[in-house]
């Protein structure tokens, strides 16, 4: 097993060499024999670094594996990863560098929703396909394609579960102020009208820089809801869990997909477990409870887990951000394979035709709808038990 510092050094060297390459690409598709260029913008550092770092690791492992097997169209893949430092403005600059200077055939990523929104106009103007793995609201743009069901369909499924399966009527929303949380809040507030007798009794948000959420939780307590829907990322959700315990709250909590990460379990797992918090996330988090011959487990998770362990050692635990970037790069590679060229327009057209089995749900975009999954196929409710996610049981 490789030492962690060697893993990081190797990965960063790979990225640095790619970024610092001085070769100049032609304006059109690369000539036969030249590498196929794929770019990615990820939040490797900054507040979203705990999300973007696993994405980087997975992306490098997948591309290296593809190159060992002959690459794409008989050519090697040249991967360029740019770190947006969890800053949307930096993401726009990084995307510009990829499409204008590096002349990549397709861009995959980013990690956070706000960066995706900043990258869209760059890729649209440059007429470069963007396969986004951040759960942004479908922008209905010609060159933008999304993997998974996206925030609207994901949030709708969480609300449906809270009301129909848990029987909750008085809903409190607690979400971050980033596009991830704000987009979801709009969906919750819109979809609540579909459930007569149910209501959003309070809608509280917090900044991604906040160090405590006592004020928001006190307001929620005063509103006396049946349940709190927490829509945010794992590190800040851990802060909320600690404040929740400090205040002696007992209100049931249902947390969104991005909470189900190792950082949350490490920082606040015992609190969530003690208070029977519920989570909604992708099936990979409870994959060992699926039958051995389940296609999701057998055909998606286990081959990917083997690849990651071969690259980074047996201590690797697959999380949502490993699998989200898996979906993005696999979709991009299949589009290039189907197009038979690294021409950007041909790849764009292929992205409207292909179907790819993915972790977040089958990618099946159409010319009319560039959202990858028709619905939230693979998200399920779960809880924590002895530090591990297990299937939800009432």
MOBEL-V281579 format. One record per residue. RES is the residue in one letter. PSI is psi as a letter, one per 20 degrees, with the letter a starting at -180 (none if undefined). OMEGA is omega in whole degrees, -180 to 180 (* if undefined). BURIAL is 1 if it has 16 or more other C-alpha atoms within 10 Angstrom, else 0. Layout:
res=RES psi=PSI omega=OMEGA burial=BURIAL
res=RES psi=PSI omega=OMEGA burial=BURIAL
//
This chain:
res=X psi=p omega=-178 burial=0
res=X psi=q omega=177 burial=0
res=X psi=q omega=-175 burial=0
res=X psi=g omega=-177 burial=0
res=X psi=h omega=177 burial=0
res=X psi=h omega=178 burial=0
res=X psi=g omega=-178 burial=1
res=X psi=g omega=-179 burial=0
res=X psi=g omega=180 burial=0
res=X psi=g omega=-179 burial=0
res=X psi=g omega=-178 burial=0
res=X psi=h omega=177 burial=1
res=X psi=g omega=179 burial=0
res=X psi=g omega=180 burial=0
res=X psi=g omega=-177 burial=1
res=X psi=g omega=179 burial=0
res=X psi=h omega=-180 burial=0
res=X psi=g omega=-178 burial=1
res=X psi=h omega=-175 burial=1
res=X psi=j omega=-179 burial=0
res=X psi=p omega=-177 burial=0
res=X psi=j omega=-179 burial=0
res=X psi=q omega=-179 burial=0
res=X psi=p omega=-177 burial=0
res=X psi=q omega=175 burial=1
res=X psi=r omega=-178 burial=0
res=X psi=h omega=-179 burial=0
res=X psi=a omega=178 burial=0
res=X psi=q omega=179 burial=1
res=X psi=q omega=179 burial=1
res=X psi=q omega=179 burial=0
res=X psi=p omega=-180 burial=0
res=X psi=h omega=176 burial=0
res=X psi=q omega=-178 burial=0
res=X psi=q omega=173 burial=1
res=X psi=p omega=-173 burial=1
res=X psi=p omega=176 burial=1
res=X psi=p omega=180 burial=1
res=X psi=q omega=178 burial=1
res=X psi=q omega=174 burial=1
res=X psi=p omega=-178 burial=1
res=X psi=q omega=176 burial=1
res=X psi=m omega=-178 burial=1
res=X psi=h omega=177 burial=1
res=X psi=r omega=-176 burial=1
res=X psi=a omega=-174 burial=0
res=X psi=h omega=179 burial=1
res=X psi=j omega=-176 burial=1
res=X psi=h omega=180 burial=1
res=X psi=i omega=175 burial=1
res=X psi=g omega=-175 burial=1
res=X psi=h omega=180 burial=1
res=X psi=g omega=176 burial=1
res=X psi=h omega=176 burial=1
res=X psi=g omega=178 burial=1
res=X psi=g omega=-178 burial=1
res=X psi=g omega=-180 burial=1
res=X psi=g omega=-178 burial=1
res=X psi=g omega=180 burial=1
res=X psi=g omega=-179 burial=1
res=X psi=g omega=-178 burial=1
res=X psi=g omega=-179 burial=1
res=X psi=g omega=177 burial=1
res=X psi=g omega=179 burial=1
res=X psi=g omega=178 burial=0
res=X psi=g omega=180 burial=0
res=X psi=h omega=176 burial=1
res=X psi=h omega=-178 burial=0
res=X psi=j omega=176 burial=0
res=X psi=i omega=177 burial=0
res=X psi=b omega=180 burial=1
res=X psi=p omega=178 burial=1
res=X psi=k omega=-180 burial=1
res=X psi=j omega=-179 burial=0
res=X psi=q omega=178 burial=0
res=X psi=q omega=177 burial=1
res=X psi=p omega=174 burial=1
res=X psi=o omega=-176 burial=1
res=X psi=p omega=174 burial=1
res=X psi=p omega=178 burial=1
res=X psi=p omega=175 burial=1
res=X psi=p omega=178 burial=1
res=X psi=o omega=180 burial=1
res=X psi=j omega=177 burial=1
res=X psi=k omega=-180 burial=1
res=X psi=k omega=-178 burial=1
res=X psi=o omega=-178 burial=1
res=X psi=h omega=179 burial=1
res=X psi=g omega=177 burial=0
res=X psi=h omega=178 burial=1
res=X psi=g omega=179 burial=1
res=X psi=g omega=178 burial=1
res=X psi=g omega=-180 burial=1
res=X psi=g omega=179 burial=1
res=X psi=h omega=178 burial=1
res=X psi=g omega=178 burial=1
res=X psi=g omega=-178 burial=1
res=X psi=g omega=-174 burial=1
res=X psi=h omega=-176 burial=1
res=X psi=g omega=-175 burial=1
res=X psi=g omega=-179 burial=0
res=X psi=i omega=179 burial=1
res=X psi=l omega=179 burial=1
res=X psi=q omega=-180 burial=1
res=X psi=h omega=-178 burial=1
res=X psi=q omega=178 burial=1
res=X psi=p omega=178 burial=1
res=X psi=p omega=-180 burial=1
res=X psi=a omega=1 burial=1
res=X psi=a omega=180 burial=1
res=X psi=g omega=-173 burial=1
res=X psi=q omega=-175 burial=1
res=X psi=g omega=-177 burial=1
res=X psi=h omega=178 burial=1
res=X psi=h omega=178 burial=1
res=X psi=g omega=179 burial=1
res=X psi=h omega=179 burial=1
res=X psi=h omega=-177 burial=1
res=X psi=h omega=-175 burial=1
res=X psi=g omega=-179 burial=1
res=X psi=h omega=179 burial=1
res=X psi=g omega=-178 burial=1
res=X psi=h omega=177 burial=1
res=X psi=g omega=-178 burial=0
res=X psi=h omega=-179 burial=0
res=X psi=i omega=-179 burial=1
res=X psi=l omega=179 burial=1
res=X psi=p omega=-180 burial=1
res=X psi=p omega=175 burial=1
res=X psi=o omega=175 burial=1
res=X psi=o omega=-172 burial=1
res=X psi=p omega=179 burial=1
res=X psi=i omega=174 burial=1
res=X psi=q omega=-174 burial=1
res=X psi=m omega=-178 burial=1
res=X psi=r omega=173 burial=1
res=X psi=p omega=-176 burial=1
res=X psi=o omega=-175 burial=1
res=X psi=i omega=-180 burial=0
res=X psi=l omega=179 burial=0
res=X psi=q omega=-175 burial=0
res=X psi=h omega=-172 burial=1
res=X psi=j omega=-176 burial=1
res=X psi=p omega=-180 burial=1
res=X psi=q omega=-175 burial=1
res=X psi=q omega=173 burial=1
res=X psi=q omega=178 burial=1
res=X psi=a omega=-178 burial=1
res=X psi=i omega=-179 burial=1
res=X psi=r omega=-178 burial=1
res=X psi=g omega=-177 burial=1
res=X psi=g omega=-178 burial=1
res=X psi=h omega=177 burial=1
res=X psi=g omega=179 burial=1
res=X psi=h omega=178 burial=1
res=X psi=h omega=-180 burial=1
res=X psi=h omega=178 burial=1
res=X psi=g omega=180 burial=1
res=X psi=g omega=178 burial=1
res=X psi=g omega=180 burial=1
res=X psi=g omega=-178 burial=1
res=X psi=g omega=-175 burial=1
res=X psi=g omega=-174 burial=1
res=X psi=g omega=-174 burial=0
res=X psi=h omega=178 burial=0
res=X psi=i omega=178 burial=0
res=X psi=k omega=-179 burial=0
res=X psi=q omega=-178 burial=1
res=X psi=h omega=-178 burial=1
res=X psi=o omega=-172 burial=1
res=X psi=p omega=170 burial=1
res=X psi=p omega=176 burial=1
res=X psi=p omega=173 burial=1
res=X psi=o omega=-172 burial=1
res=X psi=r omega=179 burial=1
res=X psi=r omega=-177 burial=1
res=X psi=i omega=175 burial=1
res=X psi=r omega=-178 burial=1
res=X psi=h omega=179 burial=1
res=X psi=g omega=-179 burial=1
res=X psi=h omega=-178 burial=1
res=X psi=h omega=178 burial=1
res=X psi=g omega=180 burial=1
res=X psi=h omega=-180 burial=1
res=X psi=h omega=178 burial=1
res=X psi=h omega=-180 burial=0
res=X psi=g omega=179 burial=1
res=X psi=g omega=-178 burial=1
res=X psi=h omega=177 burial=0
res=X psi=g omega=-174 burial=0
res=X psi=i omega=-179 burial=0
res=X psi=h omega=179 burial=1
res=X psi=i omega=179 burial=0
res=X psi=i omega=-176 burial=0
res=X psi=n omega=179 burial=0
res=X psi=p omega=180 burial=0
res=X psi=i omega=178 burial=0
res=X psi=q omega=-178 burial=0
res=X psi=q omega=169 burial=1
res=X psi=o omega=-175 burial=1
res=X psi=i omega=176 burial=0
res=X psi=q omega=-178 burial=1
res=X psi=o omega=-177 burial=1
res=X psi=q omega=178 burial=1
res=X psi=r omega=178 burial=1
res=X psi=q omega=180 burial=1
res=X psi=q omega=179 burial=0
res=X psi=i omega=178 burial=1
res=X psi=i omega=-178 burial=0
res=X psi=q omega=179 burial=0
res=X psi=i omega=170 burial=0
res=X psi=q omega=-177 burial=1
res=X psi=k omega=-179 burial=1
res=X psi=g omega=-178 burial=1
res=X psi=g omega=-180 burial=0
res=X psi=g omega=-179 burial=1
res=X psi=h omega=177 burial=1
res=X psi=g omega=178 burial=0
res=X psi=h omega=179 burial=0
res=X psi=g omega=179 burial=1
res=X psi=g omega=-179 burial=1
res=X psi=h omega=-180 burial=0
res=X psi=i omega=176 burial=0
res=X psi=l omega=180 burial=0
res=X psi=r omega=173 burial=1
res=X psi=h omega=-176 burial=1
res=X psi=q omega=172 burial=1
res=X psi=p omega=169 burial=1
res=X psi=o omega=-178 burial=1
res=X psi=o omega=-177 burial=1
res=X psi=n omega=-179 burial=1
res=X psi=a omega=-178 burial=1
res=X psi=r omega=-168 burial=1
res=X psi=h omega=-176 burial=1
res=X psi=g omega=180 burial=1
res=X psi=h omega=175 burial=1
res=X psi=h omega=177 burial=1
res=X psi=h omega=176 burial=1
res=X psi=g omega=179 burial=1
res=X psi=g omega=179 burial=1
res=X psi=g omega=180 burial=1
res=X psi=g omega=177 burial=1
res=X psi=h omega=177 burial=1
res=X psi=g omega=180 burial=1
res=X psi=g omega=180 burial=0
res=X psi=h omega=-178 burial=0
res=X psi=i omega=179 burial=0
res=X psi=k omega=-179 burial=0
res=X psi=q omega=177 burial=0
res=X psi=j omega=-180 burial=0
res=X psi=p omega=177 burial=1
res=X psi=q omega=-180 burial=1
res=X psi=p omega=174 burial=1
res=X psi=o omega=-174 burial=1
res=X psi=q omega=-174 burial=1
res=X psi=r omega=-172 burial=1
res=X psi=g omega=-173 burial=1
res=X psi=i omega=175 burial=1
res=X psi=h omega=-173 burial=1
res=X psi=m omega=180 burial=1
res=X psi=q omega=-179 burial=1
res=X psi=h omega=-178 burial=1
res=X psi=h omega=180 burial=1
res=X psi=g omega=-179 burial=1
res=X psi=g omega=-179 burial=1
res=X psi=g omega=-173 burial=0
res=X psi=h omega=-172 burial=1
res=X psi=j omega=-178 burial=1
res=X psi=g omega=-179 burial=1
res=X psi=h omega=179 burial=1
res=X psi=g omega=-180 burial=1
res=X psi=h omega=-179 burial=1
res=X psi=g omega=-180 burial=1
res=X psi=h omega=-176 burial=0
res=X psi=j omega=175 burial=1
res=X psi=l omega=173 burial=1
res=X psi=q omega=177 burial=1
res=X psi=q omega=-178 burial=1
res=X psi=q omega=174 burial=1
res=X psi=o omega=-179 burial=1
res=X psi=a omega=-175 burial=1
res=X psi=q omega=-174 burial=1
res=X psi=i omega=-178 burial=1
res=X psi=h omega=-177 burial=1
res=X psi=h omega=179 burial=1
res=X psi=k omega=-171 burial=1
res=X psi=h omega=-177 burial=1
res=X psi=i omega=176 burial=0
res=X psi=i omega=176 burial=0
res=X psi=q omega=177 burial=0
res=X psi=q omega=-179 burial=0
res=X psi=h omega=-179 burial=0
res=X psi=j omega=177 burial=0
res=X psi=p omega=-176 burial=0
res=X psi=h omega=179 burial=0
res=X psi=g omega=-180 burial=1
res=X psi=g omega=-173 burial=1
res=X psi=g omega=-172 burial=0
res=X psi=h omega=-179 burial=0
res=X psi=f omega=-170 burial=1
res=X psi=g omega=-172 burial=1
res=X psi=g omega=176 burial=1
res=X psi=h omega=180 burial=0
res=X psi=g omega=178 burial=1
res=X psi=g omega=178 burial=1
res=X psi=g omega=179 burial=0
res=X psi=g omega=-178 burial=0
res=X psi=h omega=179 burial=1
res=X psi=h omega=176 burial=1
res=X psi=h omega=-178 burial=0
res=X psi=g omega=-169 burial=1
res=X psi=i omega=178 burial=1
res=X psi=r omega=-174 burial=1
res=X psi=i omega=-178 burial=0
res=X psi=i omega=-179 burial=0
res=X psi=p omega=173 burial=0
res=X psi=o omega=-175 burial=0
res=X psi=p omega=176 burial=1
res=X psi=a omega=-173 burial=1
res=X psi=h omega=-175 burial=1
res=X psi=h omega=166 burial=1
res=X psi=g omega=-172 burial=1
res=X psi=h omega=180 burial=1
res=X psi=g omega=179 burial=1
res=X psi=h omega=172 burial=1
res=X psi=g omega=-180 burial=1
res=X psi=g omega=-177 burial=1
res=X psi=g omega=-177 burial=1
res=X psi=h omega=178 burial=1
res=X psi=h omega=177 burial=1
res=X psi=g omega=180 burial=1
res=X psi=g omega=-179 burial=1
res=X psi=h omega=179 burial=1
res=X psi=h omega=178 burial=1
res=X psi=g omega=178 burial=1
res=X psi=g omega=180 burial=1
res=X psi=g omega=-180 burial=0
res=X psi=h omega=179 burial=1
res=X psi=h omega=-178 burial=1
res=X psi=j omega=-177 burial=0
res=X psi=r omega=173 burial=1
res=X psi=j omega=174 burial=1
res=X psi=p omega=-175 burial=1
res=X psi=g omega=-178 burial=1
res=X psi=h omega=179 burial=1
res=X psi=h omega=177 burial=1
res=X psi=g omega=178 burial=1
res=X psi=g omega=-180 burial=1
res=X psi=h omega=180 burial=1
res=X psi=h omega=-179 burial=1
res=X psi=i omega=177 burial=1
res=X psi=i omega=-174 burial=1
res=X psi=h omega=-170 burial=0
res=X psi=r omega=171 burial=1
res=X psi=p omega=-176 burial=1
res=X psi=p omega=175 burial=1
res=X psi=p omega=-175 burial=0
res=X psi=r omega=-180 burial=1
res=X psi=h omega=-177 burial=1
res=X psi=j omega=-177 burial=1
res=X psi=q omega=-177 burial=1
res=X psi=p omega=176 burial=1
res=X psi=p omega=-177 burial=1
res=X psi=l omega=179 burial=1
res=X psi=q omega=178 burial=1
res=X psi=r omega=176 burial=1
res=X psi=h omega=-178 burial=0
res=X psi=h omega=-175 burial=0
res=X psi=o omega=-178 burial=1
res=X psi=j omega=173 burial=1
res=X psi=p omega=-171 burial=1
res=X psi=g omega=-177 burial=1
res=X psi=p omega=-178 burial=1
res=X psi=h omega=178 burial=1
res=X psi=r omega=-179 burial=1
res=X psi=n omega=-173 burial=1
res=X psi=g omega=-163 burial=1
res=X psi=j omega=177 burial=1
res=X psi=p omega=-178 burial=1
res=X psi=q omega=177 burial=1
res=X psi=q omega=-179 burial=1
res=X psi=r omega=178 burial=1
res=X psi=r omega=176 burial=1
res=X psi=p omega=176 burial=1
res=X psi=o omega=-177 burial=0
res=X psi=k omega=176 burial=0
res=X psi=j omega=179 burial=0
res=X psi=q omega=176 burial=0
res=X psi=p omega=-180 burial=1
res=X psi=q omega=178 burial=1
res=X psi=q omega=-180 burial=1
res=X psi=p omega=173 burial=1
res=X psi=p omega=180 burial=0
res=X psi=none omega=* burial=0
//
